[in-house]
Amino acid sequence: MSTSETAHIAYNRCFSGDRPVLAENPKTRWSLNVDRHRSCRWCSSLCRRYCYAKAGAGPISFPWAEARQRAAYDLMVSDPERAAGRINREARNLPMLRCFGCGDAAPELWPTLARLTIPWYGYTRNPDAVAAFPGRFVFSMDVSSHAPRGYTWKVAYVRRPGDPVDERADIVFPAHGQRFDIDAVPADPRDCPAVRHRVASCFDCRRWWPRTGHA
């Protein structure tokens, strides 16, 4: 079976409900990922260049993973009620669900988010999403991007070797993976402990989870 045929089957199974729409990985555990090609409209130049969800950057870019992301996006856009029901059921036993490990909180996805009854949070580069869902999102930045004037939300900062420390950051994600040597990024007290391997996953840290839990 070809790669395209495998991806087509994976898409249909995820969209229909035969397979979970949520993804799983050791660091963030369960997460809601969506099609980056249609949802990522607020990318900085560095975000576009170093996106870890691009092909070849890891399991999140495998054909079956991208098929799941497309299915999640299409389901959320075409039927928010059904999409929210699927997500609520799949995440019902989780202490928290991370949204948009891949993709971003585009407005067409908000009707589904508004129907979620399970605890959730996410990272986004869309300032309107932060305003629409207070306390749910951490705003993601890097040296090539900027936060709007007068913002009051939490800020995550992606830092490469050689990038200056951004004092506006509440949490720093040292660049890592295939393209970067994490040891070349100077340590900062705000560094993500999972990236620095001080904890196993977001479930062990919980620092950035919403305090209120449910919507």
C-alpha positions as a printed Julia matrix, in Angstrom:
215×3 Matrix{Float64}:
   0.0    0.0    0.0
   1.37   3.42  -0.97
   1.95   6.26   1.48
  -0.9    8.27  -0.05
  -3.29   5.31   0.28
  -2.29   4.83   3.93
  -2.87   8.54   4.62
  -6.27   8.42   2.89
  -7.37   5.49   5.06
  -6.08   7.23   8.2
  -8.02  10.4    7.28
 -11.28   8.52   6.76
 -10.93   6.56   9.99
 -10.21   9.67  12.04
 -12.98  11.71  10.43
 -15.57   8.95  10.82
 -14.71   8.15  14.41
 -13.12   4.73  13.88
  -9.84   6.18  15.13
  -9.2    8.92  17.75
  -9.06  12.48  16.51
  -6.63  13.34  19.33
  -2.91  12.66  19.03
  -0.49  11.37  21.66
   3.22  11.91  22.28
   5.51  11.41  25.31
   6.08  15.11  26.06
   2.66  16.77  25.73
   0.7   13.53  26.11
  -2.73  13.84  24.45
  -3.24  16.88  22.24
  -5.53  18.32  19.58
  -3.56  19.01  16.4
  -5.03  20.51  13.22
  -3.96  21.13   9.64
  -1.2   23.75   9.74
  -1.6   24.59   6.03
  -5.06  26.05   6.59
  -4.93  27.23  10.2
  -1.47  28.8   10.63
  -2.02  32.38   9.41
  -0.05  34.29  12.05
   3.37  32.7   11.53
   6.53  34.71  12.03
   9.41  34.29   9.6
  11.18  31.97  12.05
   8.01  29.99  12.68
   7.68  29.3    8.95
  11.36  28.42   8.62
  11.75  26.09  11.59
   8.24  24.62  12.01
   8.72  21.19  13.59
   5.49  19.96  12.03
   6.98  20.19   8.55
   7.8   16.95   6.74
  10.83  15.19   8.11
  10.89  16.93  11.48
   9.48  14.05  13.52
   6.41  11.86  14.14
   4.06  14.86  14.08
   4.87  15.17  10.36
   4.35  11.51   9.41
   1.69  10.98   6.69
  -0.77   9.33   9.08
  -0.25  12.18  11.59
  -0.9   14.82   8.95
  -4.0   12.89   7.87
  -5.29  13.04  11.45
  -4.6   16.8   11.54
  -6.56  17.35   8.31
  -9.43  15.23   9.62
  -9.55  17.18  12.89
  -9.64  20.51  11.05
 -12.35  19.37   8.6
 -14.47  17.89  11.36
 -14.24  21.04  13.49
 -15.17  23.29  10.55
 -17.95  21.14   9.1
 -19.65  20.01  12.31
 -18.55  21.78  15.52
 -21.14  19.97  17.62
 -19.97  16.54  16.53
 -16.31  17.57  16.74
 -16.7   18.83  20.31
 -18.54  15.66  21.28
 -15.71  13.52  19.91
 -13.05  15.58  21.69
 -14.98  15.64  24.98
 -15.38  11.85  24.92
 -11.78  11.11  23.98
 -10.41  13.49  26.63
 -12.95  12.75  29.37
 -10.4   11.04  31.65
  -7.56  13.52  31.09
  -6.6   16.16  33.67
  -5.91  18.55  30.76
  -5.9   18.6   26.95
  -3.36  20.64  25.01
  -4.71  22.24  21.84
  -2.77  23.21  18.72
   0.53  21.44  19.2
   0.33  21.57  15.4
  -1.76  24.23  13.68
  -3.29  27.32  15.24
  -6.53  28.64  16.69
  -8.13  29.97  13.51
 -11.58  31.61  13.96
 -13.41  28.84  12.09
 -12.33  26.45  14.87
 -13.69  28.56  17.72
 -17.25  27.15  17.63
 -15.81  23.75  18.52
 -13.6   25.18  21.27
 -16.6   26.98  22.75
 -18.4   23.64  23.09
 -15.6   21.83  24.94
 -16.52  20.8   28.47
 -13.19  19.18  29.36
 -10.17  21.08  30.78
  -8.02  22.44  27.94
  -5.35  25.0   27.11
  -3.12  25.84  24.17
  -0.4   27.95  22.59
  -1.25  30.34  19.75
   0.14  33.14  17.62
  -3.35  34.53  17.0
  -3.95  37.43  19.42
  -7.69  37.37  18.75
  -7.87  33.79  20.02
  -6.24  34.81  23.3
  -8.84  37.56  23.71
 -11.74  35.27  22.73
 -10.84  32.57  25.28
  -9.42  34.36  28.36
  -7.03  32.25  30.39
  -6.94  29.41  27.88
  -4.03  30.39  25.64
  -0.37  31.31  26.04
   0.74  33.71  23.29
   3.72  32.33  21.37
   6.54  34.62  20.18
  10.13  34.56  18.93
  12.81  37.12  18.13
  11.14  37.9   14.76
   7.63  38.53  16.15
   5.91  40.97  18.45
   3.01  41.04  20.89
   0.24  43.61  20.36
   0.32  46.77  22.45
  -1.31  46.58  25.84
  -1.4   42.79  26.07
  -1.93  41.23  29.5
  -1.7   37.53  28.71
   1.07  35.03  29.32
   3.82  34.87  26.7
   5.9   31.91  25.51
   9.2   32.67  23.8
  10.99  30.29  21.43
  14.73  30.9   21.74
  17.47  29.76  19.35
  21.22  29.76  20.07
  22.31  33.4   19.88
  18.85  34.89  20.39
  18.63  37.48  23.17
  16.55  36.88  26.27
  13.11  38.45  25.89
  12.09  39.94  29.22
   8.4   39.8   28.27
   8.49  36.0   28.27
   6.8   34.03  31.04
   8.09  30.71  29.67
  11.04  30.05  27.35
  11.22  27.15  24.93
  14.88  26.53  24.0
  15.02  25.53  20.33
  15.7   21.82  20.08
  15.27  18.83  17.81
  17.05  17.96  14.6
  18.02  21.52  13.68
  19.4   22.77  16.99
  21.73  21.76  19.81
  19.76  22.58  22.94
  22.99  22.83  24.95
  23.94  25.82  22.78
  20.94  27.76  24.13
  21.93  29.43  27.44
  19.87  28.27  30.4
  17.18  30.6   31.71
  15.08  30.19  34.89
  11.97  30.37  32.71
  12.99  27.45  30.47
  10.41  24.74  29.89
  11.46  21.93  32.27
  10.25  19.24  29.86
  12.46  20.59  27.05
  15.39  20.66  29.49
  14.52  17.08  30.56
  13.95  18.01  34.18
  10.45  16.52  34.0
   9.05  13.91  31.63
   6.04  15.76  30.27
   3.59  18.66  30.55
   1.54  16.43  32.87
   4.43  16.49  35.37
   4.86  20.28  35.21
   1.31  21.71  34.91
   2.65  25.23  35.45
   0.86  26.73  32.46
  -2.42  24.89  32.79
  -5.45  27.13  33.43
  -6.2   27.37  37.14
  -9.94  27.04  36.59
  -9.77  23.76  34.64
 -13.19  23.57  32.99
 -14.67  26.28  30.83
